[in-house]
C-alpha cells in the first residue's frame, strides 16, 4: 500500500536537476494573467520540463503497471467505473480488473476504495474473493498526469444471479445446501473478523467452475464494533435485500443485516427471483410486513425507539406468513424452518451464521453436494450483467446487446462488477422459471 499512496505531490516535490542535485519546489509558482484558471497551479507546474520528466520517470515500487495485463473485453459498467476481463501477458492467468473511479476525486485516493482494499487484504478465506494485487496506468500528459488504478481479482466463472436467471440451470436440494453452506461459512468468517458486508445479494455471490462460492464486492463493507453505541449509515444494502432495521433508520446494527440478505438469497434458490421487489423504501417495508408480519413492540422489543418507526407507514394486523407463502416452492421442512429464522424481524432474535451452519437443514439427507458436476453441463459463463433488463409487464424485452462468452477459455468476471451500486436494485434478473408463477396476493414477481 505504501507504493500506492506514494504518488508525487504538487505542493512539495523533490526534483533532480541535470547535475543530479535535488532542488525542492515547496509550492508551485502561482501563474498570473492568461495562465490562471481552475487548474492553474497544476497546469503551470506541468509545463515545467524538469517536473514533467520527474513524473514520467516516477516509480511506484509496490504497484505494478497495468500494461502487464492484456484487456480481453469490457464486461461491466456502472457508477463504480468499468470492469475488464484480462489476462496476465506472462503467466496467462485470467483475472478481473476493476477500475477505481477517480474522476470525482479532487485530490488523493478514494477513501471508500481504501477501505475495500484494507478489508480484502485482511480476509483470506476460500469463500471470500481473493484480491491478487493493485495495478495502475502510467501518468502521462495524455491523462493529465493522473494514474488510473485497478483492483485485480481472481477469476470466477459465474455469479449466483446469472445462474438463477437461466432456466436450464437446475439445483437439486443437495446442491442448494452446498451453496448456502459455503455462503454461511463466508459470513461466519468475515463476522468473526469483525467485518460487515452490507451488500448481500445474489449478484455478489460468485461461483467458480469448480463449484467454490466466493463472497464478493466489499465496496460497502466496513469494520464493526460490539458493546458500544455506533452511528453507521443505514443507506446500505440493495433495496430488495435490505433488512427492516435499516429501513426503520437503525444506525447501531451488526451482523444480522447480512443474515437477512442470506435469507433472501436462500429463498431465491427456489423462487429463482428476488422474493421482495420494492420500488421504494416504504414499498419494501410493506412487502416485508406482508410476508413476515406486522412490526410491533411485542414482536420486536424497543422497535419504537428507531428513528423512522413513527414516520414510516407500517401495516397493522398482518400475520407472519413466511412458511405458508414459501411452502409452494420449498418442500423441505428444515429449509423452511431455517428460512423462517433468517427472516426474523427482530435482529436480536435473527439466527447467526454459526447457528445456521449447525441447523438440521445441513445435517439430514440429502447432505450438501458439490456443484462441479452440475456446472460442467453448461458451456457458458452466467452473470447478472448478461441477463435481459427487467421490463414492466406488457412491455416486450428487446434482445440483450452483450454476447455470452464460452466458459472454456474466455469468461466475464465477477457479479460484483456488474451494474451500478445504488439504493434501488438494477432491473436486470432474467425471466422466472417457466413452472414457477408468482404467489397470489403478491405484486408482480414478488413472492
Helices and strands as residue ranges (DSSP letters): H 2-5, E 13-16, E 22-25, G 33-35, H 40-46, H 49-56, E 64-65, G 66-68, E 69-78, E 81-88, E 94-99, H 111-122, E 131-136, G 141-143, E 149-154, E 158-159, H 160-165, H 173-192, E 195-196, G 202-204, E 205-207, E 213-215, E 222-223, G 239-241, H 244-247, H 256-271, H 281-292, G 303-305, H 322-326, H 333-342, H 353-357, G 360-362, H 372-375, G 384-386, G 415-417
